[in-house]
């Protein structure tokens, strides 16, 4: 229940005549872009050896035009994470809060929207320790800007979205769905997931059920207790097979809460259109 794992594109050929691509790292939040005309199709997954996104040059366009991406943030990398020389993990962590700030309700986004991120090159990180966080149109162009207007949320909606934010932020990394991920990275992430589940559970218990959704709210709480326990178990395992088995248990608990999540959201007047991929409260 968070954002979908990042789509990564690793090859951007020379643009056609008349295009003026710019570094994606130079664009401000809210900028909309298309890919150079001969770039790789965004539905195709390409990775370098570290699973790092390498889409670095784009063509800026007006957000009212059909486009394939929208810059969410240029997010500062945590120096502590950079000590481990893992730009991918540092970039994933840096983009968590910006995505949640830009649009706190992932269910409200069009079904076609995914996320991606572009870390700095290793040779540039000392002078430019920023990751670019983007929304991407996966199967078709995006039709308009995606930044949410928080003033349109009711008090109850805001409280609920704030309560589930800890889970959504960490789950956005989707490390269990990524290829070429080390077991120690999965274990560290499982610890973060367990802590995020518990924080979300505590906050949901604090705010209580919306009127008319007491029973599904209780189901949500129960499934998140199971999810937190499964993530804790995953973090304690030492073999790849057992780590993944426990993660499957956690995701099963989260999936089992989806119908109840939908009923709670309906009672709050939030979107009930379930995401076709990824997880989201």
CORNORVEN-V854459 format. One record per pair of residues at least 24 apart in sequence whose ideal C-beta (glycine too) atoms are under 10 Angstrom apart, sorted by sequence separation. I is the first residue (numbers start at 1). J is the second residue. D is the distance in Angstrom with one decimal. If there is no record, write none. Layout:
i: {I:I}
j: {J:J}
d: {D:D}
This chain:
i: {12:13:14:15:33:34:35:73:74:75:95:112:113:114:170:200:201:226:227:229:230:255:257:13:14:33:34:73:92:94:110:112:113:114:170:171:227:228:254:9:12:13:32:33:34:42:72:73:91:109:112:166:167:170:171:198:201:224:226:227:254:11:12:13:31:33:34:41:42:71:72:91:92:110:111:112:169:170:197:198:200:201:226:227:254:11:12:32:33:72:73:91:110:111:112:167:168:197:200:225:226:227:251:11:24:31:32:39:72:73:88:90:91:112:113:166:167:170:171:197:198:199:223:224:227:9:10:31:32:33:72:89:90:110:112:166:167:169:170:197:198:223:224:226:227:9:24:25:26:27:31:32:34:71:72:88:102:112:165:166:167:169:196:197:198:222:223:226:9:24:25:26:31:32:34:35:70:87:103:110:164:166:167:168:196:197:223:9:11:23:24:27:30:32:34:35:86:87:98:102:109:110:113:166:167:194:195:197:198:223:224:8:9:10:22:23:24:26:32:33:34:35:52:87:99:110:165:166:167:193:194:197:198:222:223:7:9:10:11:21:22:23:32:33:34:50:52:53:87:90:94:98:99:164:165:166:193:194:196:197:222:223:7:8:9:10:21:22:24:31:32:33:50:52:94:95:97:99:110:163:164:166:167:194:195:220:221:7:8:9:10:11:20:21:22:32:33:50:51:52:85:94:95:96:109:163:164:166:167:193:194:195:219:220:223:224:7:8:9:10:19:21:22:31:32:33:50:51:53:87:93:94:95:108:163:165:193:194:219:220:222:223:6:7:8:19:20:21:31:32:50:52:90:91:92:94:95:109:133:163:164:192:193:194:220:221:5:8:19:20:30:31:48:85:91:108:163:164:190:191:194:195:219:220:10:18:29:30:31:47:51:90:91:92:162:163:190:191:193:194:216:219:220:10:12:15:27:29:30:75:77:87:91:163:189:190:193:194:218:219:8:10:11:12:14:15:16:27:28:29:30:70:72:77:82:88:103:105:160:163:190:191:192:216:217:220:8:9:10:11:12:13:15:27:29:72:73:74:75:82:87:102:103:104:108:159:160:163:190:191:216:217:219:220:6:8:9:10:12:24:26:28:29:72:102:103:159:162:189:190:191:215:216:219:6:7:8:9:10:12:25:28:29:101:102:103:104:189:190:216:217:6:8:9:24:27:69:71:82:101:103:159:160:187:188:190:213:216:217:7:26:77:105:159:186:187:215:216:25:101:104:159:186:187:215:216:24:79:160:187:213:214:216:217:77:78:156:159:186:187:212:213:216:77:105:212:213:227:76:77:104:108:157:190:197:210:213:214:74:75:76:77:104:156:183:186:193:210:212:213:75:76:105:106:156:183:209:210:212:213:74:75:104:105:117:164:183:187:190:194:197:210:211:212:73:74:75:104:115:167:183:186:190:193:197:210:211:224:73:74:75:103:104:106:176:182:186:189:209:210:73:74:105:115:210:9:58:72:73:104:105:164:167:183:190:204:210:55:57:71:72:73:100:104:167:170:183:186:193:220:55:56:71:72:100:106:53:55:56:69:70:71:72:105:53:54:56:70:71:100:101:104:52:53:54:56:69:70:100:106:52:53:68:69:70:100:106:52:54:68:69:70:176:52:68:69:97:100:101:176:29:50:52:67:68:96:99:100:52:67:68:96:99:177:43:66:98:176:29:30:42:50:68:69:70:96:97:100:175:176:29:68:69:96:99:42:58:66:67:68:70:72:95:96:176:177:66:67:70:72:96:97:176:56:58:65:66:67:70:93:96:55:65:66:67:70:93:95:96:204:53:65:66:67:92:95:52:53:55:63:64:65:93:8:61:63:64:92:93:171:53:55:63:64:92:200:6:63:91:92:62:63:92:171:63:89:6:88:6:89:92:5:88:167:6:88:3:24:88:89:3:25:43:88:89:92:2:24:25:42:43:23:25:42:43:3:25:42:43:86:89:93:96:2:3:42:43:88:92:164:2:41:25:42:86:89:93:3:84:89:96:164:177:23:31:33:35:84:177:4:26:32:177:3:25:29:31:32:33:34:174:2:29:160:161:174:1:23:25:27:29:160:174:1:3:25:26:172:7:9:25:27:34:160:161:171:172:6:7:8:24:34:157:160:171:172:4:5:6:7:8:9:23:33:159:161:171:3:4:5:6:7:8:24:32:158:160:168:171:3:4:5:6:156:157:168:3:4:6:32:156:157:167:168:32:156:157:167:168:31:32:154:156:167:30:153:154:166:30:153:154:164:165:30:153:164:29:163:161:160:51:6:7:9:51:6:8:51:7:51:6:50:51:7:47:49:50:3:47:48:47:4:45:138:138:107:107:108:107:105:2:108:109:111:113:1:2:107:108:110:111:114:115:2:107:109:111:112:114:2:3:105:106:107:108:111:1:2:3:5:6:105:107:109:111:1:2:4:5:6:107:2:3:4:5:6:107:2:3:5:106:1:2:3:4:5:8:2:3:5:6:8:109:2:5:6:106:108:4:5:106:107:5:106:107:105:106:105:2:2:1:1:1:1:1:1:1:1:2:1:1:1:1:1:4:3:4:5:2:4:5:1:3:4:3:4:2:3:4:1:2:3:1:2:1:2:1}
j: {36:37:38:39:57:58:59:97:98:99:119:136:137:138:194:224:225:250:251:253:254:279:281:38:39:58:59:98:117:119:135:137:138:139:195:196:252:253:279:35:38:39:58:59:60:68:98:99:117:135:138:192:193:196:197:224:227:250:252:253:280:38:39:40:58:60:61:68:69:98:99:118:119:137:138:139:196:197:224:225:227:228:253:254:281:39:40:60:61:100:101:119:138:139:140:195:196:225:228:253:254:255:279:40:53:60:61:68:101:102:117:119:120:141:142:195:196:199:200:226:227:228:252:253:256:39:40:61:62:63:102:119:120:140:142:196:197:199:200:227:228:253:254:256:257:40:55:56:57:58:62:63:65:102:103:119:133:143:196:197:198:200:227:228:229:253:254:257:41:56:57:58:63:64:66:67:102:119:135:142:196:198:199:200:228:229:255:42:44:56:57:60:63:65:67:68:119:120:131:135:142:143:146:199:200:227:228:230:231:256:257:42:43:44:56:57:58:60:66:67:68:69:86:121:133:144:199:200:201:227:228:231:232:256:257:42:44:45:46:56:57:58:67:68:69:85:87:88:122:125:129:133:134:199:200:201:228:229:231:232:257:258:43:44:45:46:57:58:60:67:68:69:86:88:130:131:133:135:146:199:200:202:203:230:231:256:257:44:45:46:47:48:57:58:59:69:70:87:88:89:122:131:132:133:146:200:201:203:204:230:231:232:256:257:260:261:45:46:47:48:57:59:60:69:70:71:88:89:91:125:131:132:133:146:201:203:231:232:257:258:260:261:45:46:47:58:59:60:70:71:89:91:129:130:131:133:134:148:172:202:203:231:232:233:259:260:45:48:59:60:70:71:88:125:131:148:203:204:230:231:234:235:259:260:51:59:70:71:72:88:92:131:132:133:203:204:231:232:234:235:257:260:261:52:54:57:69:71:72:117:119:129:133:205:231:232:235:236:260:261:51:53:54:55:57:58:59:70:71:72:73:113:115:120:125:131:146:148:203:206:233:234:235:259:260:263:52:53:54:55:56:57:59:71:73:116:117:118:119:126:131:146:147:148:152:203:204:207:234:235:260:261:263:264:51:53:54:55:57:69:71:73:74:117:147:148:204:207:234:235:236:260:261:264:52:53:54:55:56:58:71:74:75:147:148:149:150:235:236:262:263:53:55:56:71:74:116:118:129:148:150:206:207:234:235:237:260:263:264:55:74:125:153:207:234:235:263:264:74:150:153:208:235:236:264:265:74:129:210:237:263:264:266:267:128:129:207:210:237:238:263:264:267:129:157:264:265:279:129:130:157:161:210:243:250:263:266:267:128:129:130:131:158:210:237:240:247:264:266:267:130:131:160:161:211:238:264:265:267:268:130:131:160:161:173:220:239:243:246:250:253:266:267:268:130:131:132:161:172:224:240:243:247:250:254:267:268:281:131:132:133:161:162:164:234:240:244:247:267:268:132:133:164:174:269:69:118:132:133:164:165:224:227:243:250:264:270:116:118:132:133:134:161:165:228:231:244:247:254:281:117:118:133:134:162:168:116:118:119:132:133:134:135:168:117:118:120:134:135:164:165:168:117:118:119:121:134:135:165:171:118:119:134:135:136:166:172:119:121:135:136:137:243:120:136:137:165:168:169:244:98:119:121:136:137:165:168:169:122:137:138:166:169:247:114:137:169:247:101:102:114:122:140:141:142:168:169:172:247:248:102:141:142:169:172:116:132:140:141:142:144:146:169:170:250:251:141:142:145:147:171:172:251:132:134:141:142:143:146:169:172:132:142:143:144:147:170:172:173:281:131:143:144:145:170:173:131:132:134:142:143:144:172:88:141:143:144:172:173:251:134:136:144:145:173:281:88:145:173:174:145:146:175:254:147:173:91:173:92:175:178:92:175:254:95:178:95:116:180:181:96:118:136:181:182:185:96:118:119:136:137:118:120:137:138:99:121:138:139:182:185:189:192:99:100:139:140:185:189:261:100:139:124:141:185:188:192:103:184:189:196:264:277:124:132:134:136:185:278:106:128:134:279:106:128:132:134:135:136:137:277:106:133:264:265:278:106:128:130:132:134:265:279:107:109:131:132:278:114:116:132:134:141:267:268:278:279:114:115:116:132:142:265:268:279:280:113:114:115:116:117:118:132:142:268:270:280:113:114:115:116:117:118:134:142:268:270:278:281:114:115:116:117:267:268:279:115:116:118:144:268:269:279:280:145:269:270:280:281:145:146:268:270:281:145:268:269:281:146:269:270:280:281:147:270:281:147:281:281:281:175:133:134:136:178:134:136:179:136:180:136:180:181:138:178:180:181:135:179:180:180:138:179:276:277:261:262:265:265:265:164:270:271:273:275:164:165:270:271:273:274:277:278:166:271:273:275:276:278:167:168:270:271:272:273:276:167:168:169:171:172:271:273:275:277:168:169:171:172:173:274:170:171:172:173:174:275:171:172:174:275:171:172:173:174:175:178:173:174:176:177:179:280:174:177:178:278:280:177:178:279:280:179:280:281:280:281:281:193:196:197:200:220:223:224:227:251:253:254:254:255:257:258:261:275:275:276:277:275:277:278:275:277:278:278:279:278:279:280:278:279:280:279:280:280:281:281}
d: {6.0:9.2:7.1:8.0:9.5:6.9:7.1:8.5:8.7:9.2:9.6:9.0:6.8:4.7:9.5:6.4:6.4:8.0:8.1:8.4:9.1:8.0:8.4:4.7:9.7:3.8:5.1:3.4:6.7:8.7:9.5:5.4:7.2:9.3:7.9:7.2:8.7:8.7:5.6:7.9:8.5:6.4:9.4:6.1:8.5:6.0:5.4:7.8:5.0:7.5:5.5:9.7:8.0:4.1:9.0:8.6:8.7:10.0:8.5:4.1:9.7:9.8:4.7:8.2:8.7:5.6:5.5:9.9:8.0:10.0:5.9:7.7:8.9:8.3:8.9:5.7:7.0:8.6:5.7:9.0:9.3:6.3:4.0:5.3:8.9:7.2:7.2:7.2:6.4:10.0:7.8:3.9:9.8:9.1:5.5:9.9:8.4:8.4:8.7:8.4:8.9:9.8:7.4:5.0:9.6:5.9:5.6:9.2:8.5:6.9:8.6:7.2:8.2:8.6:7.1:8.0:4.9:9.4:9.7:9.4:9.7:9.5:9.2:7.4:9.1:7.3:7.5:9.0:6.7:9.5:4.6:9.5:9.6:9.2:7.3:4.5:5.9:9.9:9.5:5.2:5.1:4.9:7.8:8.0:7.9:5.3:6.6:7.3:9.8:7.5:10.0:3.9:8.1:9.6:8.2:6.3:8.1:9.2:9.1:8.2:9.4:9.8:9.9:3.7:9.8:8.8:6.8:8.9:8.4:5.8:9.7:9.7:8.1:8.4:7.8:9.3:8.9:4.2:8.2:7.4:9.8:8.6:7.6:8.2:8.7:8.7:8.7:5.9:9.3:6.2:6.7:6.6:7.5:7.4:5.1:5.6:9.6:6.8:9.2:8.1:9.9:7.8:6.7:4.0:4.0:8.6:8.6:8.8:9.0:5.2:6.7:9.7:9.5:9.6:9.9:6.1:5.0:9.4:9.5:6.1:5.1:7.5:9.4:8.4:6.1:9.3:9.0:5.0:8.6:8.2:5.6:5.9:8.8:9.1:3.7:6.4:7.4:8.9:6.0:9.1:6.7:8.3:4.4:6.9:7.4:9.8:6.1:8.2:6.8:8.9:9.0:5.1:9.7:9.8:7.8:9.4:8.4:8.2:8.4:8.6:8.2:9.0:8.1:10.0:8.0:3.7:4.0:6.9:9.6:9.6:8.7:4.7:7.6:4.6:7.8:5.9:9.6:8.4:8.0:9.0:5.4:9.1:9.3:8.4:8.5:9.8:8.9:9.2:6.5:5.7:6.0:9.9:10.0:6.0:7.7:7.0:7.4:7.2:5.5:9.8:8.2:4.8:8.5:9.0:6.3:6.4:9.9:7.2:9.6:9.1:3.7:9.0:8.2:5.1:7.2:9.9:6.7:6.5:9.1:5.6:9.7:5.3:6.3:8.8:5.1:7.0:5.4:9.5:8.0:6.6:9.0:9.9:3.8:9.4:9.2:8.4:4.3:4.4:6.4:9.5:8.9:8.9:9.9:9.7:5.4:9.9:6.6:8.7:7.2:7.7:9.3:7.6:8.6:8.9:8.2:7.6:8.9:8.8:9.8:8.7:7.6:8.6:9.0:8.7:9.8:9.2:10.0:8.5:5.4:8.1:7.2:4.4:9.3:9.4:3.6:7.0:3.7:7.2:9.0:7.8:7.8:9.5:8.1:4.8:9.7:10.0:8.8:6.7:9.7:9.3:9.8:7.3:8.6:9.6:7.2:5.1:5.2:8.0:7.9:6.0:8.9:3.8:5.9:8.2:7.6:7.7:9.6:5.6:8.4:8.2:7.8:9.5:8.2:9.0:9.1:7.8:8.1:9.6:8.2:8.8:6.9:7.3:7.3:6.0:9.6:9.8:10.0:9.7:6.9:6.0:9.7:8.9:8.0:7.7:6.9:9.3:6.2:6.9:9.2:7.4:8.5:8.7:8.8:7.5:7.3:8.8:7.1:6.6:4.2:8.6:6.5:9.9:7.2:4.8:5.2:10.0:9.5:9.8:9.9:9.4:7.9:7.5:6.7:6.4:10.0:8.7:8.1:5.5:4.0:4.3:3.8:9.5:8.5:6.1:8.9:3.9:7.0:7.5:5.4:8.2:9.8:9.4:7.2:9.0:5.6:4.3:9.9:8.5:9.1:4.0:9.1:8.2:7.8:9.0:9.8:8.0:7.4:4.4:9.8:8.2:9.5:7.7:9.7:9.5:6.9:9.8:7.4:8.6:8.6:8.0:8.2:6.6:7.5:9.7:7.1:7.8:7.7:9.7:6.9:9.0:9.7:9.2:6.8:7.5:8.0:8.4:8.5:3.8:5.4:9.3:8.7:7.3:8.2:5.1:7.7:5.6:8.2:5.5:6.6:9.2:8.0:9.6:8.9:8.6:9.9:9.5:9.2:7.6:7.5:7.6:5.5:9.6:9.0:8.4:9.6:9.1:8.5:9.5:9.5:8.5:8.9:4.8:8.1:4.6:8.0:9.6:8.7:10.0:6.4:6.7:9.2:9.8:9.5:7.2:8.1:9.6:7.5:9.3:9.1:9.7:5.9:6.1:8.2:6.3:9.1:8.3:8.5:6.4:8.9:3.7:6.3:8.3:9.2:9.8:9.2:8.5:7.4:9.0:5.0:7.8:4.6:5.0:9.8:5.7:10.0:9.4:8.3:6.5:7.5:8.5:9.3:9.2:6.8:9.9:8.8:7.5:7.8:4.6:7.1:7.8:5.5:5.6:6.7:7.0:8.8:4.2:9.6:8.8:8.3:5.9:5.6:10.0:7.8:9.9:8.7:9.8:7.9:9.3:8.1:5.2:7.6:7.8:9.2:9.1:9.1:10.0:9.4:8.4:4.6:8.9:10.0:9.5:8.7:6.2:8.0:9.1:9.8:6.9:10.0:6.4:4.3:8.9:8.7:6.6:9.6:9.7:9.3:7.4:10.0:8.1:9.4:6.1:7.5:6.0:9.7:6.7:5.5:5.7:9.9:9.7:9.9:5.6:6.2:9.0:5.6:7.3:9.5:6.4:8.4:9.8:9.6:8.0:8.8:4.9:8.9:8.0:4.9:4.6:5.4:9.8:8.4:6.9:9.4:6.5:8.2:9.4:8.4:5.6:8.8:9.6:5.2:8.8:9.1:9.9:6.4:7.2:9.0:6.1:9.9:7.5:7.7:9.1:9.4:10.0:5.0:9.7:8.4:5.2:9.6:7.3:9.2:9.9:7.7:9.8:9.5:8.5:9.9:4.8:9.5:8.8:8.4:9.7:9.0:9.6:6.5:8.7:6.4:7.7:9.2:8.5:7.3:5.8:7.5:4.2:5.9:8.1:9.5:8.5:5.9:6.7:9.4:8.3:9.5:6.8:8.4:9.4:3.8:5.4:6.6:8.1:9.3:9.7:7.2:8.6:8.8:8.6:7.2:8.6:5.4:9.4:5.6:8.8:9.6:6.7:9.1:7.9:9.0:7.4:7.2:8.8:9.0:9.2:9.5:9.5:9.8:8.7:9.9:8.7:8.2:8.2:8.7:9.5:9.8:9.1:10.0:9.2:6.6:7.8:7.4:9.7:8.9:8.9:6.2:8.1:4.6:7.2:9.2:4.3:10.0:8.7:9.7:8.5:7.5:8.3:9.2:8.3:8.9:10.0:7.2:8.3:9.1:9.4:9.8:8.9:8.3:8.8:9.3:10.0:9.5:9.1:8.9:6.9:9.6:9.0:9.6:9.9:9.2:5.5:9.5:5.6:9.7:9.3:6.9:7.2:6.1:6.1:9.5:6.6:6.2:9.1:6.3:9.7:9.8:9.4:8.7:8.7:9.9:9.1:9.0:8.9:9.4:9.9:8.3:10.0:7.7:8.5:8.9:9.6:9.9:8.6:9.9:9.9:9.2:10.0:9.9:8.0:9.6:9.6:8.5:8.4:9.9:9.9:9.9:5.5:6.6:9.7:9.3:9.5:9.7:9.5:9.6:7.4:8.6:7.6:9.9:6.8:9.0:9.7:6.4:7.5:10.0:7.9:8.2:9.8:9.2:8.6:9.2:8.4:4.9:7.2:5.3:9.2:7.7:9.7:9.1:8.1:9.2:7.7:7.2:6.0:5.0:9.6:9.0:5.6:5.5:9.3:8.7:8.5:5.5:4.7:8.1:9.2:8.9:9.9:9.1:7.9:8.0:9.5:5.3:8.2:4.8:9.5:8.7:7.4:7.4:9.9:7.3:10.0:8.7:8.4:6.3:9.7:5.5:8.9:5.4:8.3:5.5:9.9:9.7:8.8:5.5:6.6:8.6:6.3:6.9:8.0:5.8:9.1:6.0:9.9:9.0:7.7:9.3:5.9:6.8:9.7:6.8:9.9:9.2:9.5:9.3:8.4:8.6:6.0:8.8:3.6:7.9:8.4:8.4:8.4:9.8:9.2:9.4:8.6:5.9:9.2:9.9:6.5:5.6:4.9:8.9:7.4:7.0:6.7:8.8:7.3:10.0:9.8:6.9:9.4:6.9:8.9:8.4:9.7:8.7:8.8:8.9:9.8:6.9:8.8:9.1:7.2:8.7:7.1:9.1:7.6:9.8:6.8:4.5:9.2:9.0:7.6:8.8:10.0:4.5:9.5:6.9:9.1:8.1:6.3:6.7:6.3:9.3:7.4:8.3:5.4:6.1:4.5:8.6:9.7:8.6:6.7:6.3:8.1:8.7:6.9:7.2:9.5:8.5:8.2:7.1:6.8:6.9:8.1:7.5:7.2:6.2:2.3:3.7:3.0:6.5:6.0:4.7:8.4:6.3:7.7:9.2:7.8:7.2:8.3:9.5:10.0:9.2:7.2:4.2:8.0:7.4:9.6:8.2:5.8:8.9:5.4:9.8:4.2:8.5:8.1:8.6:9.2:9.1:8.7:9.4:8.9:9.7:9.6:8.7:8.5:9.2:10.0:9.1:5.0:8.8:7.3:7.9:7.2:7.3:8.8:9.1:8.5:9.8:5.0:7.1:9.1:9.8:3.1:5.7:8.1:6.7:8.0:8.7:8.3:5.0:6.9:3.7:6.1:5.2:7.8:4.6}
